[in-house]
């Protein structure tokens, strides 16, 4: 689609974005546009096989995995999160005991959501992350207000681990990535060593740009750790059952209304 490519290139030049990949799925047809390079220090042209970190789009994957567990009868969205993660403790004990699974996913848990802690690369990274939440202050009572919350999705990832008995990444692959045949959706830097990967860049005050180290601590994988391409699969060619799963997040996962009360449409 020439128009899409023209728009992407124009905006990338205007905003001084080193590299960008765009994918559009419309009426079963995929269109793509690419511009720039993977890194200003070690440049390779961005193409359809270039991996980018998804960042917080990963939260939609985490929410969808939990809703799949709901579908299997293993999780109740209205149950206290402690039903599945009994070690959950923030500073406010009442909030710790009452916050629901739904409130983890719709950003209404009410505690300080900006906990970025490197708890190592082992399979216990999320368990240690939840342990580190004990000092988080409660800003509003659970369900009272919408406030973007990264830490809640750390708990959500730990919930997936506890219910499935598998590390978060393995559970997500079994629940979501393998059924959708998303083979080019990855988490670990070691998986990306032989792939073409775009790194983060930072605009400097003097107008220059530098590149940043790749990736996040493992404990933040449920929050924002997925790396994938603009063309992860030919979704339009998937069997009907897999297409329904591909739209599962938009159809069934929870979101928050403006008044802070949850509904069961939307995700992340």
Steps between C-alpha positions, in 0.01 A plus 500: 500500500688803371298747706587321825869497411495870411333593828736286709810640330376858525424474872822314579705774334297776663529346849860381448415138582802280415293197401134400481287207381124527453252222434131543416245218490183601319230270366734202527777669301834603646691809392841605625735796485860531622739788540847562637749279682516272803766706677691817427816330629470171308244577230308237310193590292171439682295235321213258568726271703630774731412450867381789713417497870123528537523676836166528675312335214623186680238569767232400249668161460513456879135595539398265220692212660309556823167510319591169337549362852158642586358317199654178634336553840833552677467872582211721611543865401296614801697295753762667719842480334624336821292196411774423249793707633468471880838667553370830356566780751513875448516755780121501548391158628131557425580582138734202476224268613214648296648593160351277231650340193289733285640805680854383424414503130295819475748727684279554807707321767572841651858451614810678370557336163856603421712223645785414264722251679762270354448174688732293284467276197389182675158336496439658843520856361126565526471339843775730625334798329174438689697470823651844430152658480451503879586869529275627220269773623125483441387816318128416462286209615481214249244565227458869587704658221690419183875556525746328267666225698805304388547321834151349478601323181802358680249341739292387201804328353569330832135389508548329162803321642320384814195371317687322221804384696728632225719808462305789353667487160441124459138535613436785257646296217272205580186707560536749218806507277502138387124481426540816291821373340680818604845349462665840463375632833781467754611609846863422568806680359662161437212419263566819309877470458473367145210728400482851359407715800422871530638661814359791699621851430494818705477857376758723670452859608760614248289350221710187459394138545662208674413131524406330829564152642248246377227345715351507849551294817329160482252591776347758267431252219124493574506880503687572179755236403375354172700553183340428164483610139247705308414182313496225766268272304253496218202548730257518211603149394451344844220248550180646642567367850834679515353821359246495783785463748688785330205728569448362850664795675282756330185300559532363851777644715420768759535875481421790731224752451555866575333457839753232593256211485599203291328372192580184308597650170843616391838417652818615670 
